[in-house]
Amino acid sequence: MDFTKLIEKRRSIRKYTDENISDENIEKIVRAGLLAPSSRNLKSAEIIVIKDKDTLKKLADVKASGSAMLDGAAFAAAVIGNSEKADAWIEDCSLALIYMQLAAAEMGIGSCWIQCRGRQSKLDGISSEAFARDMLSFPEGYSLEAIIAFGISAEEKEEIRTIDENKIHFEKY
């Protein structure tokens, strides 16, 4: 697929069918994330794949709002960064996240980015990171950037075909 068409096709999908995604396709998506560029090639991003339906249902409370789609996802990928390894862990994680979303879109798999860094869980006073750390057992020194829900789309969305040309500046603002 033409790369521009792929970008136009990718949309945030929040409703999924009950159809499973093959382990082969999950591996392709995760590999895409690990192949993303990283600052100084330190590869500070790591990925936790979640397929267990009970865990996905509980993980849907990772944010006060905007994470409910995890309950219906075929799988999810939590992207954590080693903040002790790289000061650009946020950027490293973000690149891994979008590479996974583009790989999924190319395969016809829907996805939705669930921002967790700096957010609160549905449980009062507990950050999204603390909530996820408790569920997913990632060690101190790692920080949670986001979780992506993946599934076969149960909704149709139009492709994005327009951009605001006023947001493009050459040489100076």
C-alpha positions as CSV (number, residue, x, y, z in Angstrom):
1,M,0.0,0.0,0.0
2,D,1.2,3.5,-0.8
3,F,2.4,5.1,2.5
4,T,0.3,8.2,2.1
5,K,-2.8,6.1,1.6
6,L,-1.9,4.1,4.7
7,I,-1.7,7.3,6.8
8,E,-5.0,8.5,5.4
9,K,-6.6,5.1,6.2
10,R,-5.4,4.9,9.8
11,R,-8.0,6.0,12.2
12,S,-8.6,5.6,16.0
13,I,-10.9,2.5,16.2
14,R,-12.7,2.0,19.6
15,K,-15.2,-0.7,18.7
16,Y,-14.0,-4.2,17.8
17,T,-15.6,-7.5,16.7
18,D,-15.0,-10.7,18.7
19,E,-12.6,-12.0,16.1
20,N,-9.2,-13.0,17.3
21,I,-5.9,-11.8,15.8
22,S,-3.4,-14.4,14.9
23,D,-0.2,-14.7,16.9
24,E,1.7,-14.2,13.6
25,N,0.0,-10.8,13.1
26,I,0.5,-9.8,16.7
27,E,4.2,-10.6,16.3
28,K,4.4,-8.5,13.1
29,I,2.8,-5.6,14.9
30,V,5.1,-5.8,17.9
31,R,8.2,-6.3,15.7
32,A,7.2,-3.1,13.9
33,G,7.3,-1.3,17.2
34,L,10.7,-2.6,18.1
35,L,12.0,-1.6,14.7
36,A,11.1,2.0,15.2
37,P,14.0,4.5,15.4
38,S,15.1,5.6,18.8
39,S,17.2,8.4,20.2
40,R,20.9,7.5,19.8
41,N,19.7,4.0,19.0
42,L,19.4,3.2,22.7
43,K,16.1,1.3,22.2
44,S,14.6,2.4,25.5
45,A,11.1,1.3,24.6
46,E,9.8,-2.1,25.6
47,I,6.4,-3.7,24.9
48,I,4.1,-5.8,27.1
49,V,1.5,-7.7,25.0
50,I,-1.8,-8.4,26.8
51,K,-4.1,-11.1,25.3
52,D,-5.9,-12.3,28.5
53,K,-9.5,-11.2,28.4
54,D,-9.8,-10.8,32.1
55,T,-6.7,-8.6,32.2
56,L,-7.9,-6.5,29.3
57,K,-11.3,-6.0,31.1
58,K,-9.5,-4.9,34.3
59,L,-7.0,-2.7,32.4
60,A,-10.0,-0.8,30.9
61,D,-10.0,1.1,34.2
62,V,-6.4,2.4,33.6
63,K,-7.8,5.8,32.9
64,A,-10.7,7.8,34.3
65,S,-12.1,7.9,30.7
66,G,-10.9,6.9,27.3
67,S,-9.8,3.4,28.0
68,A,-13.0,1.4,27.9
69,M,-12.2,-0.1,24.5
70,L,-9.6,-2.3,26.1
71,D,-12.5,-4.5,27.4
72,G,-13.4,-5.4,23.8
73,A,-9.9,-5.5,22.3
74,A,-8.4,-8.7,20.8
75,F,-5.1,-7.7,22.5
76,A,-3.3,-4.6,23.8
77,A,0.3,-3.5,23.8
78,A,1.6,-1.4,26.8
79,V,4.7,0.5,25.8
80,I,7.1,1.3,28.6
81,G,10.3,3.2,28.5
82,N,13.5,2.8,30.5
83,S,13.9,6.4,31.8
84,E,17.3,5.4,33.3
85,K,18.6,4.3,29.9
86,A,17.5,7.3,27.8
87,D,16.3,10.8,28.5
88,A,14.3,10.6,25.2
89,W,12.3,7.5,26.4
90,I,9.0,9.4,25.7
91,E,9.9,10.0,22.1
92,D,11.3,6.4,21.8
93,C,8.0,5.0,23.1
94,S,5.9,7.3,20.9
95,L,7.7,6.1,17.8
96,A,7.2,2.5,18.7
97,L,3.5,3.2,19.4
98,I,2.8,4.8,16.0
99,Y,4.9,2.2,14.1
100,M,2.6,-0.5,15.7
101,Q,-0.5,1.4,14.7
102,L,0.7,1.8,11.1
103,A,1.6,-1.9,10.9
104,A,-1.9,-2.8,12.2
105,A,-3.6,-0.5,9.8
106,E,-1.7,-2.0,6.9
107,M,-3.0,-5.4,8.0
108,G,-6.6,-4.1,8.3
109,I,-6.5,-4.2,12.1
110,G,-8.0,-1.4,14.1
111,S,-6.2,0.3,17.0
112,C,-6.6,3.1,19.5
113,W,-3.8,4.9,21.4
114,I,-4.6,5.3,25.1
115,Q,-2.4,8.0,26.6
116,C,-1.4,7.0,30.1
117,R,1.6,9.1,31.0
118,G,0.4,11.9,33.3
119,R,-3.1,10.5,33.5
120,Q,-5.2,9.1,36.4
121,S,-7.0,5.7,36.7
122,K,-10.6,5.3,37.5
123,L,-9.5,4.5,41.1
124,D,-9.3,7.7,43.1
125,G,-5.8,9.0,43.6
126,I,-4.0,6.3,41.6
127,S,-2.1,7.2,38.5
128,S,-2.6,5.3,35.3
129,E,1.1,4.2,35.6
130,A,0.7,2.9,39.1
131,F,-2.5,1.1,38.1
132,A,-0.8,-0.5,35.1
133,R,2.4,-1.3,37.0
134,D,0.4,-3.3,39.6
135,M,-1.3,-5.2,36.9
136,L,1.6,-5.8,34.5
137,S,4.5,-6.0,36.9
138,F,6.9,-3.8,35.1
139,P,9.9,-2.7,37.2
140,E,10.8,0.6,38.7
141,G,12.9,2.6,36.4
142,Y,10.4,2.0,33.6
143,S,7.6,4.5,32.9
144,L,4.3,3.9,31.0
145,E,3.8,6.1,28.0
146,A,0.6,4.6,26.5
147,I,-1.4,1.4,25.8
148,I,-2.7,0.6,22.3
149,A,-5.9,-1.5,22.0
150,F,-6.0,-3.6,18.9
151,G,-8.9,-5.5,17.2
152,I,-10.9,-6.1,14.1
153,S,-12.9,-2.9,13.5
154,A,-16.6,-3.0,14.2
155,E,-17.0,0.5,13.0
156,E,-16.5,2.3,9.7
157,K,-14.7,5.7,9.5
158,E,-13.9,7.8,6.6
159,E,-10.3,8.2,5.6
160,I,-8.6,11.5,6.5
161,R,-7.9,13.3,3.2
162,T,-7.6,17.0,4.2
163,I,-4.9,18.8,6.1
164,D,-4.8,22.4,7.2
165,E,-2.3,23.9,4.8
166,N,-2.0,26.9,7.1
167,K,0.0,24.7,9.5
168,I,2.8,24.4,7.1
169,H,5.6,26.9,7.4
170,F,8.8,27.2,5.3
171,E,12.0,28.6,6.7
172,K,10.2,30.7,9.4
173,Y,6.8,30.8,11.0
